[in-house]
Amino acid sequence: MLSVDERKALLKRVVVNLTREERARVRRRGEFDALLVRGSTVDHRFHFVVLIMLVALALGASQVVTAGPGLVAALAVPCLYVLFWLFLALTGGEELERISVDEQGKIGSVKSGRDRETQGDFVRVAIPVAVIAASCWITVGLIHDIAIPPPPNCDAPTTSEDPDACLTIPNIAILAQATLPPQRTAPPPVVATAPPDAATPIASQSPTPIAAAVAAPGASPEPGEGAFSVEVTIVLERMVRSFQLVISLIVLLGSIWFFRRMVTGTWVGFIRPVKHRLSDE
């Protein structure tokens, strides 16, 4: 049997061990027992007031009274806050643990209320499930567009010379030249020359192709010049969708692998699995 001082000292060590690093706080403490609390209650009144304020600010910022795209975009933030409030309501709350030490030195522990680590379990499951759902949606859409390509997005002006023009790629040289500031060149020096001899033939006044290109450096190409046809555009879009499909499949398989390890009790780096309690370590 333990003495009174030994039971008090043992209880003190247990309480210090359970409350270190702010893992719990002491609500009530007796000679041979103590009540520890983890977490906190959800203040639904506070969240309701915050939600009303967000809705009012969204309506004022959008300056829209009737339903429309502006109102829908403004109410996105309040909707996200509702999801956050629902998450706190489902996983929040206090967990109570009563610790006692009997005369034999046996430590008793009785827990009640909300499991404080439920939030961590919910997050470790909800996030990969959301990523899996989004990846599946994107993957199915990409597979459908690759198998049955939709009409391509054509931006090339059609002409009589090239009626099948669909996609144009900007000329980098012309774009770079258009964005550069105009360069100022010094005027050529005036050199006094003798009048041309009458026998000397007069040079042709028509510029050469090189001179014409130099004289008009910002000339744009003709409409439809360098444009891809509809068939080539469909092939290019299919290649881009295939690359996106590979990335989506990698994200999907990675999320499934992470979710499986969480529910089967396997650690992923420093992330502990579901149902693994810190008190078990």
PyMOL commands that set and color helices and strands:
alter all, ss='L'
color gray80, all
select helices_A, chain A and resi 4-22+44-62+69-74+76-91+118-147+172-179+209-215+230-263+278-280
alter helices_A, ss='H'
color red, helices_A
select strands_A, chain A and resi 25-29+33-40+93-101+107-113+165-167+228-229
alter strands_A, ss='S'
color yellow, strands_A
deselect
rebuild
show_as cartoon
